[in-house]
Structure formats: structure tokens, C-alpha cells
Amino acid sequence: MARCIQECIACAQACTACADECGQHAEMHDHCRICAEACRGREQACNEILIKLG
């Protein structure tokens, strides 16, 4: 269980970093906007899993 929690934390952190970076370019490039949106969704999913694993 601890490994699963660690992996979800790492995933959420990576998705946050990706979304932040792509979000900076989202207004200029559609692919960055799409990437930022996808990463935010994945970040949210990881955080929801972490809440349920509590």
C-alpha cells in the first residue's frame, strides 16, 4: 500500500509540474493547452485516489 501511495504522490507532482509548464504556453499553442488540461485531469485523479487511500 505504501508503494501505491508513493507512486500516486509522484504522479500528482509530475502532472502538476507538466500542467504548470504547459499552462504558460497554452494561449499561444493548442498542443500546450491540451497537454495542460490532460495533466490537470490526471493530477486530480491521482489526488482523488490518495484521498480514498487516506
Biopython code that builds the backbone (N, CA, C, O; Angstrom):
import numpy as np
from Bio.PDB.StructureBuilder import StructureBuilder

atoms = [
    (1, "MET", "N", (0.818, -1.181, 0.000)),
    (1, "MET", "CA", (0.000, 0.000, 0.000)),
    (1, "MET", "C", (0.868, 1.254, 0.000)),
    (1, "MET", "O", (0.540, 2.235, -0.667)),
    (2, "ALA", "N", (1.956, 1.229, 0.732)),
    (2, "ALA", "CA", (2.840, 2.395, 0.802)),
    (2, "ALA", "C", (3.408, 2.736, -0.577)),
    (2, "ALA", "O", (3.540, 3.907, -0.934)),
    (3, "ARG", "N", (3.739, 1.708, -1.337)),
    (3, "ARG", "CA", (4.285, 1.956, -2.679)),
    (3, "ARG", "C", (3.243, 2.617, -3.584)),
    (3, "ARG", "O", (3.567, 3.524, -4.351)),
    (4, "CYS", "N", (2.025, 2.173, -3.494)),
    (4, "CYS", "CA", (0.940, 2.758, -4.282)),
    (4, "CYS", "C", (0.775, 4.234, -3.927)),
    (4, "CYS", "O", (0.624, 5.072, -4.817)),
    (5, "ILE", "N", (0.803, 4.552, -2.657)),
    (5, "ILE", "CA", (0.671, 5.936, -2.215)),
    (5, "ILE", "C", (1.835, 6.772, -2.740)),
    (5, "ILE", "O", (1.636, 7.885, -3.227)),
    (6, "GLN", "N", (3.043, 6.236, -2.640)),
    (6, "GLN", "CA", (4.221, 6.961, -3.133)),
    (6, "GLN", "C", (4.122, 7.217, -4.632)),
    (6, "GLN", "O", (4.464, 8.302, -5.102)),
    (7, "GLU", "N", (3.657, 6.227, -5.379)),
    (7, "GLU", "CA", (3.526, 6.382, -6.823)),
    (7, "GLU", "C", (2.447, 7.403, -7.180)),
    (7, "GLU", "O", (2.616, 8.166, -8.132)),
    (8, "CYS", "N", (1.358, 7.431, -6.444)),
    (8, "CYS", "CA", (0.306, 8.416, -6.694)),
    (8, "CYS", "C", (0.795, 9.823, -6.368)),
    (8, "CYS", "O", (0.468, 10.771, -7.082)),
    (9, "ILE", "N", (1.566, 9.970, -5.309)),
    (9, "ILE", "CA", (2.142, 11.271, -4.957)),
    (9, "ILE", "C", (3.087, 11.731, -6.058)),
    (9, "ILE", "O", (3.028, 12.882, -6.490)),
    (10, "ALA", "N", (3.952, 10.840, -6.510)),
    (10, "ALA", "CA", (4.903, 11.186, -7.573)),
    (10, "ALA", "C", (4.172, 11.548, -8.867)),
    (10, "ALA", "O", (4.558, 12.487, -9.563)),
    (11, "CYS", "N", (3.129, 10.808, -9.180)),
    (11, "CYS", "CA", (2.347, 11.083, -10.390)),
    (11, "CYS", "C", (1.686, 12.455, -10.289)),
    (11, "CYS", "O", (1.733, 13.237, -11.239)),
    (12, "ALA", "N", (1.079, 12.748, -9.161)),
    (12, "ALA", "CA", (0.422, 14.044, -8.979)),
    (12, "ALA", "C", (1.434, 15.183, -9.096)),
    (12, "ALA", "O", (1.142, 16.215, -9.700)),
    (13, "GLN", "N", (2.608, 14.999, -8.526)),
    (13, "GLN", "CA", (3.641, 16.041, -8.597)),
    (13, "GLN", "C", (4.119, 16.246, -10.030)),
    (13, "GLN", "O", (4.291, 17.382, -10.473)),
    (14, "ALA", "N", (4.332, 15.165, -10.744)),
    (14, "ALA", "CA", (4.778, 15.267, -12.136)),
    (14, "ALA", "C", (3.703, 15.936, -12.997)),
    (14, "ALA", "O", (4.012, 16.760, -13.858)),
    (15, "CYS", "N", (2.455, 15.579, -12.762)),
    (15, "CYS", "CA", (1.367, 16.172, -13.534)),
    (15, "CYS", "C", (1.199, 17.651, -13.210)),
    (15, "CYS", "O", (0.880, 18.445, -14.094)),
    (16, "THR", "N", (1.408, 18.024, -11.966)),
    (16, "THR", "CA", (1.349, 19.437, -11.585)),
    (16, "THR", "C", (2.425, 20.225, -12.317)),
    (16, "THR", "O", (2.154, 21.285, -12.882)),
    (17, "ALA", "N", (3.646, 19.703, -12.303)),
    (17, "ALA", "CA", (4.762, 20.380, -12.973)),
    (17, "ALA", "C", (4.499, 20.501, -14.475)),
    (17, "ALA", "O", (4.744, 21.552, -15.069)),
    (18, "CYS", "N", (4.010, 19.444, -15.075)),
    (18, "CYS", "CA", (3.715, 19.458, -16.510)),
    (18, "CYS", "C", (2.617, 20.467, -16.826)),
    (18, "CYS", "O", (2.749, 21.264, -17.755)),
    (19, "ALA", "N", (1.544, 20.433, -16.060)),
    (19, "ALA", "CA", (0.432, 21.353, -16.302)),
    (19, "ALA", "C", (0.852, 22.803, -16.112)),
    (19, "ALA", "O", (0.430, 23.680, -16.866)),
    (20, "ASP", "N", (1.675, 23.054, -15.114)),
    (20, "ASP", "CA", (2.162, 24.422, -14.888)),
    (20, "ASP", "C", (2.999, 24.904, -16.066)),
    (20, "ASP", "O", (2.827, 26.027, -16.540)),
    (21, "GLU", "N", (3.899, 24.058, -16.533)),
    (21, "GLU", "CA", (4.776, 24.433, -17.646)),
    (21, "GLU", "C", (3.968, 24.639, -18.934)),
    (21, "GLU", "O", (4.118, 25.655, -19.612)),
    (22, "CYS", "N", (3.126, 23.679, -19.257)),
    (22, "CYS", "CA", (2.338, 23.790, -20.486)),
    (22, "CYS", "C", (1.323, 24.919, -20.383)),
    (22, "CYS", "O", (0.998, 25.560, -21.382)),
    (23, "GLY", "N", (0.821, 25.164, -19.176)),
    (23, "GLY", "CA", (-0.128, 26.240, -18.974)),
    (23, "GLY", "C", (0.441, 27.605, -19.313)),
    (23, "GLY", "O", (-0.296, 28.515, -19.693)),
    (24, "GLN", "N", (1.749, 27.748, -19.176)),
    (24, "GLN", "CA", (2.395, 29.017, -19.506)),
    (24, "GLN", "C", (2.334, 29.323, -21.001)),
    (24, "GLN", "O", (2.422, 30.482, -21.405)),
    (25, "HIS", "N", (2.185, 28.296, -21.810)),
    (25, "HIS", "CA", (2.190, 28.451, -23.262)),
    (25, "HIS", "C", (0.821, 28.163, -23.885)),
    (25, "HIS", "O", (0.673, 28.185, -25.107)),
    (26, "ALA", "N", (-0.166, 27.896, -23.045)),
    (26, "ALA", "CA", (-1.475, 27.429, -23.517)),
    (26, "ALA", "C", (-2.182, 28.426, -24.431)),
    (26, "ALA", "O", (-2.896, 28.030, -25.352)),
    (27, "GLU", "N", (-1.984, 29.705, -24.179)),
    (27, "GLU", "CA", (-2.655, 30.702, -25.015)),
    (27, "GLU", "C", (-2.029, 30.826, -26.396)),
    (27, "GLU", "O", (-2.677, 31.282, -27.338)),
    (28, "MET", "N", (-0.760, 30.418, -26.518)),
    (28, "MET", "CA", (-0.053, 30.533, -27.795)),
    (28, "MET", "C", (-0.126, 29.270, -28.639)),
    (28, "MET", "O", (-0.093, 29.335, -29.868)),
    (29, "HIS", "N", (-0.227, 28.105, -27.971)),
    (29, "HIS", "CA", (-0.155, 26.826, -28.682)),
    (29, "HIS", "C", (-1.270, 25.894, -28.209)),
    (29, "HIS", "O", (-1.402, 25.623, -27.016)),
    (30, "ASP", "N", (-2.055, 25.416, -29.144)),
    (30, "ASP", "CA", (-3.140, 24.495, -28.791)),
    (30, "ASP", "C", (-2.619, 23.217, -28.138)),
    (30, "ASP", "O", (-3.237, 22.702, -27.206)),
    (31, "HIS", "N", (-1.493, 22.705, -28.617)),
    (31, "HIS", "CA", (-0.992, 21.458, -28.047)),
    (31, "HIS", "C", (-0.589, 21.643, -26.587)),
    (31, "HIS", "O", (-0.684, 20.700, -25.802)),
    (32, "CYS", "N", (-0.149, 22.821, -26.215)),
    (32, "CYS", "CA", (0.187, 23.088, -24.811)),
    (32, "CYS", "C", (-1.079, 23.175, -23.960)),
    (32, "CYS", "O", (-1.105, 22.699, -22.825)),
    (33, "ARG", "N", (-2.114, 23.777, -24.506)),
    (33, "ARG", "CA", (-3.390, 23.859, -23.791)),
    (33, "ARG", "C", (-3.963, 22.468, -23.553)),
    (33, "ARG", "O", (-4.432, 22.156, -22.459)),
    (34, "ILE", "N", (-3.919, 21.643, -24.586)),
    (34, "ILE", "CA", (-4.431, 20.278, -24.474)),
    (34, "ILE", "C", (-3.620, 19.490, -23.451)),
    (34, "ILE", "O", (-4.183, 18.762, -22.634)),
    (35, "CYS", "N", (-2.323, 19.635, -23.496)),
    (35, "CYS", "CA", (-1.447, 18.941, -22.554)),
    (35, "CYS", "C", (-1.722, 19.399, -21.120)),
    (35, "CYS", "O", (-1.819, 18.575, -20.210)),
    (36, "ALA", "N", (-1.845, 20.704, -20.922)),
    (36, "ALA", "CA", (-2.108, 21.239, -19.579)),
    (36, "ALA", "C", (-3.434, 20.703, -19.041)),
    (36, "ALA", "O", (-3.522, 20.320, -17.874)),
    (37, "GLU", "N", (-4.454, 20.677, -19.880)),
    (37, "GLU", "CA", (-5.756, 20.163, -19.450)),
    (37, "GLU", "C", (-5.671, 18.685, -19.085)),
    (37, "GLU", "O", (-6.233, 18.258, -18.076)),
    (38, "ALA", "N", (-4.974, 17.910, -19.898)),
    (38, "ALA", "CA", (-4.829, 16.478, -19.626)),
    (38, "ALA", "C", (-4.062, 16.243, -18.331)),
    (38, "ALA", "O", (-4.418, 15.374, -17.535)),
    (39, "CYS", "N", (-3.018, 17.015, -18.132)),
    (39, "CYS", "CA", (-2.220, 16.855, -16.919)),
    (39, "CYS", "C", (-3.006, 17.262, -15.680)),
    (39, "CYS", "O", (-2.872, 16.624, -14.635)),
    (40, "ARG", "N", (-3.815, 18.297, -15.770)),
    (40, "ARG", "CA", (-4.647, 18.697, -14.628)),
    (40, "ARG", "C", (-5.662, 17.600, -14.289)),
    (40, "ARG", "O", (-5.934, 17.333, -13.119)),
    (41, "GLY", "N", (-6.210, 16.977, -15.317)),
    (41, "GLY", "CA", (-7.145, 15.879, -15.089)),
    (41, "GLY", "C", (-6.481, 14.697, -14.412)),
    (41, "GLY", "O", (-7.035, 14.100, -13.489)),
    (42, "ARG", "N", (-5.305, 14.372, -14.873)),
    (42, "ARG", "CA", (-4.554, 13.259, -14.283)),
    (42, "ARG", "C", (-4.140, 13.595, -12.847)),
    (42, "ARG", "O", (-4.202, 12.739, -11.964)),
    (43, "GLU", "N", (-3.723, 14.832, -12.620)),
    (43, "GLU", "CA", (-3.360, 15.284, -11.274)),
    (43, "GLU", "C", (-4.550, 15.117, -10.327)),
    (43, "GLU", "O", (-4.405, 14.616, -9.212)),
    (44, "GLN", "N", (-5.717, 15.540, -10.784)),
    (44, "GLN", "CA", (-6.917, 15.430, -9.972)),
    (44, "GLN", "C", (-7.241, 13.961, -9.673)),
    (44, "GLN", "O", (-7.611, 13.624, -8.548)),
    (45, "ALA", "N", (-7.103, 13.099, -10.665)),
    (45, "ALA", "CA", (-7.372, 11.678, -10.469)),
    (45, "ALA", "C", (-6.425, 11.079, -9.432)),
    (45, "ALA", "O", (-6.847, 10.306, -8.573)),
    (46, "CYS", "N", (-5.163, 11.433, -9.515)),
    (46, "CYS", "CA", (-4.195, 10.921, -8.528)),
    (46, "CYS", "C", (-4.537, 11.411, -7.129)),
    (46, "CYS", "O", (-4.465, 10.649, -6.165)),
    (47, "ASN", "N", (-4.908, 12.674, -7.016)),
    (47, "ASN", "CA", (-5.264, 13.226, -5.701)),
    (47, "ASN", "C", (-6.525, 12.578, -5.147)),
    (47, "ASN", "O", (-6.628, 12.373, -3.938)),
    (48, "GLU", "N", (-7.479, 12.253, -6.000)),
    (48, "GLU", "CA", (-8.688, 11.566, -5.549)),
    (48, "GLU", "C", (-8.367, 10.167, -5.036)),
    (48, "GLU", "O", (-8.931, 9.725, -4.036)),
    (49, "ILE", "N", (-7.465, 9.475, -5.717)),
    (49, "ILE", "CA", (-7.037, 8.159, -5.256)),
    (49, "ILE", "C", (-6.374, 8.273, -3.888)),
    (49, "ILE", "O", (-6.635, 7.468, -2.994)),
    (50, "LEU", "N", (-5.515, 9.278, -3.731)),
    (50, "LEU", "CA", (-4.838, 9.466, -2.451)),
    (50, "LEU", "C", (-5.829, 9.736, -1.319)),
    (50, "LEU", "O", (-5.645, 9.246, -0.205)),
    (51, "ILE", "N", (-6.862, 10.502, -1.594)),
    (51, "ILE", "CA", (-7.888, 10.770, -0.581)),
    (51, "ILE", "C", (-8.585, 9.470, -0.181)),
    (51, "ILE", "O", (-8.829, 9.221, 1.000)),
    (52, "LYS", "N", (-8.900, 8.652, -1.173)),
    (52, "LYS", "CA", (-9.597, 7.387, -0.889)),
    (52, "LYS", "C", (-8.703, 6.403, -0.148)),
    (52, "LYS", "O", (-9.181, 5.614, 0.667)),
    (53, "LEU", "N", (-7.403, 6.451, -0.432)),
    (53, "LEU", "CA", (-6.481, 5.558, 0.270)),
    (53, "LEU", "C", (-6.205, 6.055, 1.693)),
    (53, "LEU", "O", (-5.830, 5.291, 2.582)),
    (54, "GLY", "N", (-6.409, 7.386, 1.874)),
    (54, "GLY", "CA", (-6.277, 8.109, 3.110)),
    (54, "GLY", "C", (-5.391, 7.609, 4.119)),
    (54, "GLY", "O", (-5.264, 8.214, 5.183)),
]
sb = StructureBuilder()
sb.init_structure("model")
sb.init_model(0)
sb.init_chain("A")
sb.init_seg("    ")
for serial, (resi, resn, name, xyz) in enumerate(atoms, 1):
    if name == "N":
        sb.init_residue(resn, " ", resi, " ")
    sb.init_atom(name, np.array(xyz, "f"), 0.0, 1.0, " ", f" {name:<3s}", serial, name[0])
structure = sb.get_structure()
